[in-house]
Amino acid sequence: MSATYEACSRACEHIRSRVPHVQPQVGIICGTGLGSIADELTDPKCLPYEDIPGFPKSAALGEDGVFVFGRFGGKEVCVMRGRFHPYEGHPRNLLALPIRVMQMLGVKTLFLTNAAGGVNETYVPGDLVIISDHVDFSSIVGLNPLMGPNDERFGTRFPAMIGTYDKQLRDYGKECARELKIDKQVKEGVFFHICGPAYETPATFEMLRSLGCDVYGMSTTQEVVTAKHLGMRIFAVSLITDPAIHDSDSGSVSSRAEMLRVAKLRAPVMAKFLGAMLQKL
């Protein structure tokens, strides 16, 4: 399995053969427990990842592993209900595969969602955090999806990451939050990627706080790097499912079950928020 131009082209051709006339303008990646966002699509057409040449099956708990095509917020969209994570053991460049395929299908704007833990002590479970920037130690230690030979048909060898998270889209997000009267639950902050699957230690948590990070999670940054390389507009939002650690001796631990509970509870709000944003594009 790889994410070469040829591999992506084969996957794209297969998708078009299975879902004729598909022309998505916007790609949406559903975070853990947020797959019900795809239920908002009209005239949905589903295609499991395992049916697409070169695609692995998403094995993350709480994720389905299927593309859903349809109309949402007045736009033709391609929704990933389930994503690939580094901790699943996939080759790092394979994380670029679905993003490149979506771009070949016509996607020019990418919306990413994730379930995340809070670092900022003012955030509480259920809050939405618009990502303004990220810190990605995974890329620093060799998990960057662009490592290896570069194909100029995708993008330049050394993509600049300044302005990665589109300011106009972030402003739309804040505007939509006010219109939906959820602005008190919508924040803006810096995301930190941890590879997982082990959760952070209290010492790691304190490091994140000292770096000025507001939220952390096990996804998103590799997809964002790929999308930026492709020249896409990018908007990302985290759903806080785990509160900030206040006392390392409290015995409080992160729970996957609690993450899924909060995510499923707030998924309708996330869907309404994204739908409102799509209408502004």
N, C-alpha and C positions, 0 to 999 in steps of 0.2 A: 504494500500500500504506500502511495506517495501523493504529493500535491504538485507534480509537474504540470506544465501547461497541457501536455498530451493527456495526462490522467484526468485533469479537470474537464477537458473538452469531451472525453468519453462519457464522463458522468453527466455533463450538461446535455449531450445528445440523447442519453438514455432518459433523462427526466423529460425532455421535450417529446420523446416518443410515447411516454406514459401519460404525460399531462400536456396534450397538444395546445398550442396557442397561448401558453403561459408567458406573461410579460410583466413580471413583478418590478415595481419601482422602488419598493422599500423592503429591506430584510429586517426581521425581528427575531431575536434570540431569546427564548424563554429560560429564565433561571430555574433553579430547583424549586419545585412546588408551584411554579407559575405557568404550567402548561395549559391551564384553562383559558389563558389569553387567546389561544387559537380557536376557542369555541365562539368567539365574537365574529369570526369570518363568515361572510355570506358566500354561498355556493362553494364550500370548501372541497378541495381535492387533496387526498393524503397519499404520501409515498414513503414507506419505511426506509430508513437508511440502509438496512441490510439488503434491500432490493436494488440498490444503486451500485454500479461497479466501482470498486475501490473504497467504498465507505465501510467503516467498522460499525458494529452495533453499539449504541450508547448503553453503558452498563451502570451508570450512576443511579443510585436509589432516588426515586421520585421523578425520574425523567423517562419519556416514552421512546425517543429515538425515531422521529418521523418529521418529514417536511409536510407542511400544510400550505396550500396555495389558495388564494381567494381574495375577496375584497374587504377592506377594513378601514374605517375612517375616510371613505371616499377615495382610497388608493388601492391599486393592485399590490398585494404583499406576498412575501414568501416567509413563512414562520418556521423556525427551527424549534420543535418541541422536544428539547433534549439537546445537549451539546457534548463535545469531547473534552475531557479534562486531562491534564498532564499526569495526575495520579493514577489514571486507568492504565498507564503503561504505553500509551500511544507514542510513536516517534514524534519528536517535537514539530517537524515540518507538516505532519498530518493534521495538526491543529489548524493549518491554513486552508485545508481542502474545502470545507463547506463555504467559507467566506469567498474564496476564489470562484467556486461554482456559482454562487449567488450573483457575483459580479458578472460572470459570463451570461447569466440568464437575463441581465438587465438592471440589477439592483445598483443604485447609485448612493443611497442613503441607508445606513445601518443603525437600527435601534437595538441596544443590548440591555438585558435585565439580569439581575442576579440576586440571590439571597445572601446576605452578608452580616458580619458581626460589626457591632459598633465599637469604635475606639473613642470617639468624641463622647464625653460623658453627658452631653445634653441630648443625645439621640436615645430614643426608646423604641422597643420592638413595634413594628407597624409603620414607622417613619419611612418615607421615600427620600433617598439622597441622590440628587443629580451630581454625576461625577464631573468635576472640573479638570482633573489631572490624575495621574497615577504614579506610584513608585513600584517598580517591577524588579525585585532582586533576582527573580527567576531568569530574566534575560541576562543579567550580569553574570550569572553562574553557568550560562550555556543552554537555557531553555527557550531561546528566541526562535520563533517559527521561521524566520528568514535566513537562518544559518544554512550554509551550503551554497551550491551554485545559484546565481541570480539569473532570472529570465526577465529581460527588459520589457517583454510583453506584459508582465505584471506591474513592474515599476522599477525605480532606480535602485542601484546597489545599496546606497546609504540614505534611506528616507529620513527627513527631518521630522521630529515629533513635536515641534512647537505648534500650538493651536490645534492639537489633535481632537479635542472635544469641542465641536463646533459651537461658537459663542451664540450665534443666532438661534440654534436649536435649543441651547440652554435657556436663552431668554424666552423662547416659546414655552418651554417647560414651566418656568416660573409664572408666565402669563396664564397658562392653562390651570395651574394650581390655584391661582386667585379666582379664576372664573368658576372652577369647580368647588371653591370654598374649602380647599384642603391645604391651603398655603402654610398653615401652622404645622402640618405634618410633612411638608416638603422642604428639605434642606439642600445645601450644596457643599461638597467636600472632596477630599483627596482619597483615592482608593489605593490600597496596598494588596498586591497579590502574594498569597502564600500557596506553595505548590500542593500541600496536603499529601495524603489524606489525614495525617495527624493534625489535630488542632494546635494552636499556638500555646507556648508556655507562658507563664506570667512574666518572665523576663523578656520574652519576645514582644509581648503586649506592651510592656513599658518602653521598649525600643520604638515600636510603631508610634506611640504617643509622642516620644521625643522627636521623631522625624516630622511631626506635623500631620500625620495621617488621620483620617476621620473614620474610615471603614476598611474592612479587609474581607477577602474571599478567595476561593480556589479556582476562579475562572476569569474570563473577560479580557485581561491584558493581552494575551496572545492573539485573540481575535481582533482586538483593537489595532495592534501593530500590523497585522495582515491587512485590515481594512484601510489603514492609513497608507500603507505601501501601494494599495490599489487606487488611491485617490478618492475614496469614499468620504461622504460627510458622516460624522459619527455622533451619536447621542447615547449615553449610557446612564442607567439609574439603578441604584441598589435599594433593595427592601431590607430594612434592619430586622433581623430575626433573633439576634442574640445581643443582649445589652453589654455595655462596657464592663470590664472586670474592675471592681473597686478594691477588692481585698483578695490577695493571692492565697491567703490562708482560710478563706471562707468555705472551701470545698465545692464551690459552685463550678459545674462543668457544662460545656456546650452539648446539646442534645440534638441529634438528627431528627428525632421525632418531633421535638418542639419547633425546630426550624420548619419542618413540613407543615405543622399545624398553623403557624403564623403565616407562612407563605400562602397556603390555600385560603386562609381567612381574608387576606388582603389582596389576593389575585384579582377580584372584581374591581377594586379601586385602581390597581395598576392598569388593568385593561381599559378602564374608562379614561384614565390619564393619557395613555398612549393613543387611544382613539381620538381624543381632543387634539393632541399634537399633530396627528396625521392630517387632520382637517386644515391645519395651518400651512402645510407644505404646498 
